[in-house]
């Protein structure tokens, strides 16, 4: 998801997206540890998605 799509979500939906992304990151780390992750770029993409979501949550807290 791009930042503009994330900004349209409610706080609860953002929290759900964050939880989903963190679970995905865990699964990707597990696959990498067992040498079953052929697409290593997904680790970076997921990490950046988590950062995007956390940034938007933080922006809303400051307002």
PyMOL Python script that loads the backbone (N, CA, C, O; Angstrom):
from pymol import cmd

cmd.read_pdbstr("""\
ATOM      1  N   UNK A   1       0.830  -1.184   0.000  1.00  0.00           N
ATOM      2  CA  UNK A   1       0.000   0.000   0.000  1.00  0.00           C
ATOM      3  C   UNK A   1       0.877   1.251   0.000  1.00  0.00           C
ATOM      4  O   UNK A   1       1.920   1.300   0.653  1.00  0.00           O
ATOM      5  N   UNK A   2       0.441   2.234  -0.728  1.00  0.00           N
ATOM      6  CA  UNK A   2       1.166   3.497  -0.735  1.00  0.00           C
ATOM      7  C   UNK A   2       0.637   4.375   0.391  1.00  0.00           C
ATOM      8  O   UNK A   2      -0.440   4.126   0.931  1.00  0.00           O
ATOM      9  N   UNK A   3       1.403   5.402   0.739  1.00  0.00           N
ATOM     10  CA  UNK A   3       1.068   6.247   1.879  1.00  0.00           C
ATOM     11  C   UNK A   3      -0.291   6.926   1.717  1.00  0.00           C
ATOM     12  O   UNK A   3      -1.021   7.077   2.697  1.00  0.00           O
ATOM     13  N   UNK A   4      -0.637   7.330   0.519  1.00  0.00           N
ATOM     14  CA  UNK A   4      -1.924   8.007   0.319  1.00  0.00           C
ATOM     15  C   UNK A   4      -3.091   7.068   0.622  1.00  0.00           C
ATOM     16  O   UNK A   4      -4.116   7.511   1.141  1.00  0.00           O
ATOM     17  N   UNK A   5      -2.953   5.795   0.310  1.00  0.00           N
ATOM     18  CA  UNK A   5      -4.002   4.823   0.632  1.00  0.00           C
ATOM     19  C   UNK A   5      -4.074   4.594   2.134  1.00  0.00           C
ATOM     20  O   UNK A   5      -5.159   4.437   2.693  1.00  0.00           O
ATOM     21  N   UNK A   6      -2.921   4.575   2.782  1.00  0.00           N
ATOM     22  CA  UNK A   6      -2.897   4.362   4.219  1.00  0.00           C
ATOM     23  C   UNK A   6      -3.504   5.542   4.970  1.00  0.00           C
ATOM     24  O   UNK A   6      -4.139   5.358   6.008  1.00  0.00           O
ATOM     25  N   UNK A   7      -3.312   6.741   4.456  1.00  0.00           N
ATOM     26  CA  UNK A   7      -3.853   7.926   5.121  1.00  0.00           C
ATOM     27  C   UNK A   7      -5.380   7.955   5.085  1.00  0.00           C
ATOM     28  O   UNK A   7      -6.006   8.621   5.910  1.00  0.00           O
ATOM     29  N   UNK A   8      -5.980   7.242   4.141  1.00  0.00           N
ATOM     30  CA  UNK A   8      -7.435   7.183   4.041  1.00  0.00           C
ATOM     31  C   UNK A   8      -8.055   6.216   5.053  1.00  0.00           C
ATOM     32  O   UNK A   8      -9.269   6.229   5.258  1.00  0.00           O
ATOM     33  N   UNK A   9      -7.231   5.379   5.684  1.00  0.00           N
ATOM     34  CA  UNK A   9      -7.738   4.393   6.629  1.00  0.00           C
ATOM     35  C   UNK A   9      -7.960   5.013   8.008  1.00  0.00           C
ATOM     36  O   UNK A   9      -7.330   6.008   8.364  1.00  0.00           O
ATOM     37  N   UNK A  10      -8.861   4.409   8.770  1.00  0.00           N
ATOM     38  CA  UNK A  10      -9.099   4.868  10.138  1.00  0.00           C
ATOM     39  C   UNK A  10      -7.967   4.358  11.042  1.00  0.00           C
ATOM     40  O   UNK A  10      -7.134   3.554  10.622  1.00  0.00           O
ATOM     41  N   UNK A  11      -7.956   4.837  12.272  1.00  0.00           N
ATOM     42  CA  UNK A  11      -6.915   4.431  13.217  1.00  0.00           C
ATOM     43  C   UNK A  11      -6.977   2.926  13.489  1.00  0.00           C
ATOM     44  O   UNK A  11      -5.945   2.263  13.597  1.00  0.00           O
ATOM     45  N   UNK A  12      -8.184   2.401  13.596  1.00  0.00           N
ATOM     46  CA  UNK A  12      -8.340   0.973  13.852  1.00  0.00           C
ATOM     47  C   UNK A  12      -7.856   0.146  12.656  1.00  0.00           C
ATOM     48  O   UNK A  12      -7.197  -0.878  12.831  1.00  0.00           O
ATOM     49  N   UNK A  13      -8.185   0.593  11.456  1.00  0.00           N
ATOM     50  CA  UNK A  13      -7.738  -0.118  10.255  1.00  0.00           C
ATOM     51  C   UNK A  13      -6.227  -0.051  10.110  1.00  0.00           C
ATOM     52  O   UNK A  13      -5.604  -1.013   9.660  1.00  0.00           O
ATOM     53  N   UNK A  14      -5.631   1.076  10.488  1.00  0.00           N
ATOM     54  CA  UNK A  14      -4.171   1.189  10.448  1.00  0.00           C
ATOM     55  C   UNK A  14      -3.538   0.194  11.414  1.00  0.00           C
ATOM     56  O   UNK A  14      -2.537  -0.446  11.090  1.00  0.00           O
ATOM     57  N   UNK A  15      -4.122   0.069  12.592  1.00  0.00           N
ATOM     58  CA  UNK A  15      -3.596  -0.871  13.578  1.00  0.00           C
ATOM     59  C   UNK A  15      -3.683  -2.299  13.051  1.00  0.00           C
ATOM     60  O   UNK A  15      -2.766  -3.094  13.255  1.00  0.00           O
ATOM     61  N   UNK A  16      -4.777  -2.625  12.377  1.00  0.00           N
ATOM     62  CA  UNK A  16      -4.926  -3.959  11.793  1.00  0.00           C
ATOM     63  C   UNK A  16      -3.890  -4.196  10.693  1.00  0.00           C
ATOM     64  O   UNK A  16      -3.322  -5.283  10.597  1.00  0.00           O
ATOM     65  N   UNK A  17      -3.648  -3.185   9.869  1.00  0.00           N
ATOM     66  CA  UNK A  17      -2.635  -3.301   8.811  1.00  0.00           C
ATOM     67  C   UNK A  17      -1.251  -3.493   9.418  1.00  0.00           C
ATOM     68  O   UNK A  17      -0.446  -4.272   8.907  1.00  0.00           O
ATOM     69  N   UNK A  18      -0.976  -2.778  10.512  1.00  0.00           N
ATOM     70  CA  UNK A  18       0.311  -2.920  11.179  1.00  0.00           C
ATOM     71  C   UNK A  18       0.487  -4.341  11.708  1.00  0.00           C
ATOM     72  O   UNK A  18       1.545  -4.944  11.529  1.00  0.00           O
ATOM     73  N   UNK A  19      -0.539  -4.872  12.354  1.00  0.00           N
ATOM     74  CA  UNK A  19      -0.466  -6.242  12.868  1.00  0.00           C
ATOM     75  C   UNK A  19      -0.266  -7.245  11.742  1.00  0.00           C
ATOM     76  O   UNK A  19       0.508  -8.191  11.881  1.00  0.00           O
ATOM     77  N   UNK A  20      -0.967  -7.042  10.618  1.00  0.00           N
ATOM     78  CA  UNK A  20      -0.817  -7.934   9.473  1.00  0.00           C
ATOM     79  C   UNK A  20       0.611  -7.889   8.933  1.00  0.00           C
ATOM     80  O   UNK A  20       1.203  -8.923   8.625  1.00  0.00           O
ATOM     81  N   UNK A  21       1.153  -6.681   8.822  1.00  0.00           N
ATOM     82  CA  UNK A  21       2.505  -6.520   8.286  1.00  0.00           C
ATOM     83  C   UNK A  21       3.550  -7.122   9.229  1.00  0.00           C
ATOM     84  O   UNK A  21       4.527  -7.716   8.773  1.00  0.00           O
ATOM     85  N   UNK A  22       3.347  -6.972  10.530  1.00  0.00           N
ATOM     86  CA  UNK A  22       4.290  -7.558  11.485  1.00  0.00           C
ATOM     87  C   UNK A  22       4.250  -9.086  11.434  1.00  0.00           C
ATOM     88  O   UNK A  22       5.288  -9.736  11.557  1.00  0.00           O
ATOM     89  N   UNK A  23       3.061  -9.663  11.255  1.00  0.00           N
ATOM     90  CA  UNK A  23       2.954 -11.117  11.110  1.00  0.00           C
ATOM     91  C   UNK A  23       3.642 -11.576   9.835  1.00  0.00           C
ATOM     92  O   UNK A  23       4.324 -12.600   9.816  1.00  0.00           O
ATOM     93  N   UNK A  24       3.453 -10.803   8.769  1.00  0.00           N
ATOM     94  CA  UNK A  24       4.098 -11.147   7.503  1.00  0.00           C
ATOM     95  C   UNK A  24       5.615 -11.085   7.638  1.00  0.00           C
ATOM     96  O   UNK A  24       6.327 -11.941   7.114  1.00  0.00           O
ATOM     97  N   UNK A  25       6.104 -10.074   8.340  1.00  0.00           N
ATOM     98  CA  UNK A  25       7.543  -9.944   8.553  1.00  0.00           C
ATOM     99  C   UNK A  25       8.077 -11.142   9.340  1.00  0.00           C
ATOM    100  O   UNK A  25       9.136 -11.680   9.018  1.00  0.00           O
ATOM    101  N   UNK A  26       7.348 -11.551  10.361  1.00  0.00           N
ATOM    102  CA  UNK A  26       7.756 -12.719  11.137  1.00  0.00           C
ATOM    103  C   UNK A  26       7.840 -13.964  10.257  1.00  0.00           C
ATOM    104  O   UNK A  26       8.814 -14.715  10.315  1.00  0.00           O
ATOM    105  N   UNK A  27       6.806 -14.170   9.441  1.00  0.00           N
ATOM    106  CA  UNK A  27       6.793 -15.338   8.555  1.00  0.00           C
ATOM    107  C   UNK A  27       7.941 -15.296   7.560  1.00  0.00           C
ATOM    108  O   UNK A  27       8.556 -16.323   7.276  1.00  0.00           O
ATOM    109  N   UNK A  28       8.233 -14.110   7.027  1.00  0.00           N
ATOM    110  CA  UNK A  28       9.346 -13.986   6.082  1.00  0.00           C
ATOM    111  C   UNK A  28      10.679 -14.263   6.766  1.00  0.00           C
ATOM    112  O   UNK A  28      11.551 -14.914   6.190  1.00  0.00           O
ATOM    113  N   UNK A  29      10.840 -13.769   7.996  1.00  0.00           N
ATOM    114  CA  UNK A  29      12.081 -14.043   8.735  1.00  0.00           C
ATOM    115  C   UNK A  29      12.231 -15.538   8.996  1.00  0.00           C
ATOM    116  O   UNK A  29      13.329 -16.087   8.905  1.00  0.00           O
ATOM    117  N   UNK A  30      11.131 -16.180   9.316  1.00  0.00           N
ATOM    118  CA  UNK A  30      11.169 -17.624   9.563  1.00  0.00           C
ATOM    119  C   UNK A  30      11.551 -18.372   8.297  1.00  0.00           C
ATOM    120  O   UNK A  30      12.359 -19.300   8.342  1.00  0.00           O
ATOM    121  N   UNK A  31      10.977 -17.974   7.170  1.00  0.00           N
ATOM    122  CA  UNK A  31      11.309 -18.619   5.899  1.00  0.00           C
ATOM    123  C   UNK A  31      12.777 -18.389   5.540  1.00  0.00           C
ATOM    124  O   UNK A  31      13.444 -19.293   5.035  1.00  0.00           O
ATOM    125  N   UNK A  32      13.279 -17.181   5.800  1.00  0.00           N
ATOM    126  CA  UNK A  32      14.680 -16.898   5.488  1.00  0.00           C
ATOM    127  C   UNK A  32      15.603 -17.761   6.346  1.00  0.00           C
ATOM    128  O   UNK A  32      16.618 -18.264   5.863  1.00  0.00           O
ATOM    129  N   UNK A  33      15.250 -17.929   7.614  1.00  0.00           N
ATOM    130  CA  UNK A  33      16.084 -18.714   8.524  1.00  0.00           C
ATOM    131  C   UNK A  33      16.134 -20.178   8.117  1.00  0.00           C
ATOM    132  O   UNK A  33      17.126 -20.860   8.376  1.00  0.00           O
ATOM    133  N   UNK A  34      15.075 -20.667   7.483  1.00  0.00           N
ATOM    134  CA  UNK A  34      15.047 -22.069   7.061  1.00  0.00           C
ATOM    135  C   UNK A  34      15.391 -22.227   5.583  1.00  0.00           C
ATOM    136  O   UNK A  34      15.176 -23.291   5.002  1.00  0.00           O
ATOM    137  N   UNK A  35      15.922 -21.175   4.981  1.00  0.00           N
ATOM    138  CA  UNK A  35      16.328 -21.180   3.570  1.00  0.00           C
ATOM    139  C   UNK A  35      15.180 -21.534   2.626  1.00  0.00           C
ATOM    140  O   UNK A  35      15.377 -22.265   1.656  1.00  0.00           O
ATOM    141  N   UNK A  36      13.993 -21.021   2.905  1.00  0.00           N
ATOM    142  CA  UNK A  36      12.841 -21.268   2.044  1.00  0.00           C
ATOM    143  C   UNK A  36      12.292 -19.969   1.451  1.00  0.00           C
ATOM    144  O   UNK A  36      11.159 -19.935   0.972  1.00  0.00           O
ATOM    145  N   UNK A  37      13.090 -18.906   1.482  1.00  0.00           N
ATOM    146  CA  UNK A  37      12.633 -17.609   0.981  1.00  0.00           C
ATOM    147  C   UNK A  37      13.359 -17.281  -0.324  1.00  0.00           C
ATOM    148  O   UNK A  37      14.487 -16.788  -0.298  1.00  0.00           O
ATOM    149  N   UNK A  38      12.721 -17.550  -1.462  1.00  0.00           N
ATOM    150  CA  UNK A  38      13.385 -17.284  -2.738  1.00  0.00           C
ATOM    151  C   UNK A  38      13.388 -15.795  -3.111  1.00  0.00           C
ATOM    152  O   UNK A  38      14.261 -15.346  -3.854  1.00  0.00           O
ATOM    153  N   UNK A  39      12.421 -15.034  -2.600  1.00  0.00           N
ATOM    154  CA  UNK A  39      12.309 -13.619  -2.962  1.00  0.00           C
ATOM    155  C   UNK A  39      12.718 -12.758  -1.763  1.00  0.00           C
ATOM    156  O   UNK A  39      11.869 -12.318  -0.988  1.00  0.00           O
ATOM    157  N   UNK A  40      14.007 -12.526  -1.622  1.00  0.00           N
ATOM    158  CA  UNK A  40      14.516 -11.824  -0.441  1.00  0.00           C
ATOM    159  C   UNK A  40      14.118 -10.352  -0.417  1.00  0.00           C
ATOM    160  O   UNK A  40      14.169  -9.726   0.642  1.00  0.00           O
ATOM    161  N   UNK A  41      13.728  -9.790  -1.544  1.00  0.00           N
ATOM    162  CA  UNK A  41      13.330  -8.384  -1.567  1.00  0.00           C
ATOM    163  C   UNK A  41      12.038  -8.142  -0.778  1.00  0.00           C
ATOM    164  O   UNK A  41      11.734  -7.002  -0.426  1.00  0.00           O
ATOM    165  N   UNK A  42      11.295  -9.182  -0.506  1.00  0.00           N
ATOM    166  CA  UNK A  42      10.064  -9.033   0.266  1.00  0.00           C
ATOM    167  C   UNK A  42      10.354  -8.598   1.703  1.00  0.00           C
ATOM    168  O   UNK A  42       9.524  -7.937   2.328  1.00  0.00           O
ATOM    169  N   UNK A  43      11.509  -8.958   2.223  1.00  0.00           N
ATOM    170  CA  UNK A  43      11.893  -8.522   3.573  1.00  0.00           C
ATOM    171  C   UNK A  43      11.979  -6.996   3.627  1.00  0.00           C
ATOM    172  O   UNK A  43      11.439  -6.366   4.537  1.00  0.00           O
ATOM    173  N   UNK A  44      12.655  -6.420   2.657  1.00  0.00           N
ATOM    174  CA  UNK A  44      12.817  -4.967   2.615  1.00  0.00           C
ATOM    175  C   UNK A  44      11.484  -4.272   2.392  1.00  0.00           C
ATOM    176  O   UNK A  44      11.196  -3.258   3.028  1.00  0.00           O
ATOM    177  N   UNK A  45      10.679  -4.805   1.501  1.00  0.00           N
ATOM    178  CA  UNK A  45       9.382  -4.199   1.204  1.00  0.00           C
ATOM    179  C   UNK A  45       8.483  -4.207   2.438  1.00  0.00           C
ATOM    180  O   UNK A  45       7.794  -3.224   2.712  1.00  0.00           O
ATOM    181  N   UNK A  46       8.487  -5.298   3.170  1.00  0.00           N
ATOM    182  CA  UNK A  46       7.648  -5.397   4.368  1.00  0.00           C
ATOM    183  C   UNK A  46       8.144  -4.452   5.456  1.00  0.00           C
ATOM    184  O   UNK A  46       7.347  -3.811   6.141  1.00  0.00           O
ATOM    185  N   UNK A  47       9.448  -4.369   5.611  1.00  0.00           N
ATOM    186  CA  UNK A  47      10.014  -3.468   6.618  1.00  0.00           C
ATOM    187  C   UNK A  47       9.648  -2.019   6.317  1.00  0.00           C
ATOM    188  O   UNK A  47       9.331  -1.254   7.228  1.00  0.00           O
ATOM    189  N   UNK A  48       9.690  -1.649   5.065  1.00  0.00           N
ATOM    190  CA  UNK A  48       9.328  -0.282   4.676  1.00  0.00           C
ATOM    191  C   UNK A  48       7.836  -0.024   4.855  1.00  0.00           C
ATOM    192  O   UNK A  48       7.433   1.078   5.228  1.00  0.00           O
ATOM    193  N   UNK A  49       7.019  -1.040   4.589  1.00  0.00           N
ATOM    194  CA  UNK A  49       5.577  -0.892   4.781  1.00  0.00           C
ATOM    195  C   UNK A  49       5.260  -0.657   6.263  1.00  0.00           C
ATOM    196  O   UNK A  49       4.421   0.179   6.598  1.00  0.00           O
ATOM    197  N   UNK A  50       5.932  -1.393   7.136  1.00  0.00           N
ATOM    198  CA  UNK A  50       5.739  -1.207   8.578  1.00  0.00           C
ATOM    199  C   UNK A  50       6.133   0.204   8.977  1.00  0.00           C
ATOM    200  O   UNK A  50       5.435   0.849   9.758  1.00  0.00           O
ATOM    201  N   UNK A  51       7.246   0.685   8.446  1.00  0.00           N
ATOM    202  CA  UNK A  51       7.692   2.041   8.756  1.00  0.00           C
ATOM    203  C   UNK A  51       6.687   3.078   8.275  1.00  0.00           C
ATOM    204  O   UNK A  51       6.426   4.060   8.970  1.00  0.00           O
ATOM    205  N   UNK A  52       6.117   2.864   7.083  1.00  0.00           N
ATOM    206  CA  UNK A  52       5.100   3.784   6.561  1.00  0.00           C
ATOM    207  C   UNK A  52       3.883   3.850   7.472  1.00  0.00           C
ATOM    208  O   UNK A  52       3.381   4.932   7.779  1.00  0.00           O
ATOM    209  N   UNK A  53       3.419   2.694   7.896  1.00  0.00           N
ATOM    210  CA  UNK A  53       2.235   2.631   8.756  1.00  0.00           C
ATOM    211  C   UNK A  53       2.519   3.307  10.091  1.00  0.00           C
ATOM    212  O   UNK A  53       1.699   4.084  10.580  1.00  0.00           O
ATOM    213  N   UNK A  54       3.670   3.017  10.679  1.00  0.00           N
ATOM    214  CA  UNK A  54       4.016   3.623  11.964  1.00  0.00           C
ATOM    215  C   UNK A  54       4.166   5.138  11.847  1.00  0.00           C
ATOM    216  O   UNK A  54       3.808   5.869  12.771  1.00  0.00           O
ATOM    217  N   UNK A  55       4.685   5.608  10.732  1.00  0.00           N
ATOM    218  CA  UNK A  55       4.826   7.046  10.514  1.00  0.00           C
ATOM    219  C   UNK A  55       3.467   7.720  10.482  1.00  0.00           C
ATOM    220  O   UNK A  55       3.291   8.775  11.093  1.00  0.00           O
ATOM    221  N   UNK A  56       2.521   7.146   9.797  1.00  0.00           N
ATOM    222  CA  UNK A  56       1.189   7.740   9.690  1.00  0.00           C
ATOM    223  C   UNK A  56       0.486   7.715  11.049  1.00  0.00           C
ATOM    224  O   UNK A  56      -0.194   8.674  11.413  1.00  0.00           O
ATOM    225  N   UNK A  57       0.648   6.626  11.794  1.00  0.00           N
ATOM    226  CA  UNK A  57       0.071   6.562  13.138  1.00  0.00           C
ATOM    227  C   UNK A  57       0.663   7.666  14.005  1.00  0.00           C
ATOM    228  O   UNK A  57      -0.060   8.343  14.737  1.00  0.00           O
ATOM    229  N   UNK A  58       1.959   7.842  13.924  1.00  0.00           N
ATOM    230  CA  UNK A  58       2.647   8.858  14.721  1.00  0.00           C
ATOM    231  C   UNK A  58       2.226  10.264  14.313  1.00  0.00           C
ATOM    232  O   UNK A  58       2.050  11.129  15.172  1.00  0.00           O
ATOM    233  N   UNK A  59       2.063  10.500  13.032  1.00  0.00           N
ATOM    234  CA  UNK A  59       1.610  11.817  12.551  1.00  0.00           C
ATOM    235  C   UNK A  59       0.250  12.161  13.148  1.00  0.00           C
ATOM    236  O   UNK A  59       0.012  13.306  13.533  1.00  0.00           O
ATOM    237  N   UNK A  60      -0.625  11.194  13.226  1.00  0.00           N
ATOM    238  CA  UNK A  60      -1.976  11.437  13.765  1.00  0.00           C
ATOM    239  C   UNK A  60      -1.937  11.690  15.267  1.00  0.00           C
ATOM    240  O   UNK A  60      -2.795  12.407  15.782  1.00  0.00           O
ATOM    241  N   UNK A  61      -0.979  11.129  15.978  1.00  0.00           N
ATOM    242  CA  UNK A  61      -0.872  11.356  17.403  1.00  0.00           C
ATOM    243  C   UNK A  61      -0.433  12.786  17.715  1.00  0.00           C
ATOM    244  O   UNK A  61      -0.837  13.354  18.730  1.00  0.00           O
ATOM    245  N   UNK A  62       0.386  13.362  16.850  1.00  0.00           N
ATOM    246  CA  UNK A  62       0.893  14.707  17.068  1.00  0.00           C
ATOM    247  C   UNK A  62      -0.148  15.777  16.793  1.00  0.00           C
ATOM    248  O   UNK A  62      -0.055  16.887  17.317  1.00  0.00           O
ATOM    249  N   UNK A  63      -1.134  15.450  15.978  1.00  0.00           N
ATOM    250  CA  UNK A  63      -2.139  16.455  15.577  1.00  0.00           C
ATOM    251  C   UNK A  63      -3.182  16.648  16.623  1.00  0.00           C
ATOM    252  O   UNK A  63      -4.095  17.454  16.443  1.00  0.00           O
TER     253      UNK A  63
END
""", "prot")
cmd.dss("prot")
cmd.show_as("cartoon", "prot")
cmd.util.cbc("prot")
cmd.orient("prot")
